[in-house]
Amino acid sequence: MPPSWIYRAALLLAFMLAGLPSAFACACCTNVGWRYVEVEAFAPPRAAQVELMKFASAAKLMLGEASEGIKGIDDSEENYKLAVTRAKDRITFAFTDEKSRKGTLALAMPKTISIFEVDPRGRNAAEDKAVDGSLGPSLYKEWKLTANAAGDGLFKAIVGGQQKMTLIFHGHGIGCTDASHFTDWTLLVHGKGGNITMFGRLTSADQ
């Protein structure tokens, strides 16, 4: 029979190993009522996930009730073809409307990223109880990058000056966030010079 200290050590190790899957899983756990809203440094781990996000080839301009068009864009169209290119310091969105008119919007990579991850709730008590045995509720998530607005072509009249541009990635998922959680994007140009909203889907969530 092994010495008692060996037995006790082996028993302790067995308990530790048995607890590992739960410990690893709970690194990604969420809780009912979860809320994380912060501005962080745009550090390499977040930047690497943004790099993995892929944009569908179609985009839309939100017209809403503006049937006469959007200020700053002549004879505004709703539907666009989209091509996205990346450089080390920026993401460039090249849009082509149904009249073959072109314009680009370029977002320089900022030093910070805004993180919004919350439990949207809206469930009943039984549904809240049901998530207790899982990793927790699926969070609604937004990552936002904001910089000075730059562009040309169709968007020339709405960029420059004090205009800003904000790229928002939208999605859902558990506590450990990666690119696959994000399904949609929105690109805002905003300021005193006018406001536009472009939006579309992310294909990286389907992979």
Buried (B, 14 or more C-beta within 10 A) or exposed (E): EEEEEEEEEEEEEEEEEEEEEEEEEEEEBBEBEBEBEEEEEBEEEBEEBBEEBBBBEEBBBBBEEEEEEBEBBEEBBEEBBBEBEEEEEEBBBBBBBEEEBBBBBBBBBBEBBBBBBBBEEEBEEEEBEEBEEEBBBBBBBBBBBBBBBBBEBBBEEBBBEEBBBBBBBBBBBBBEBBBBBBBBBBBBBBBEBBBBBBBBBBEBBEE
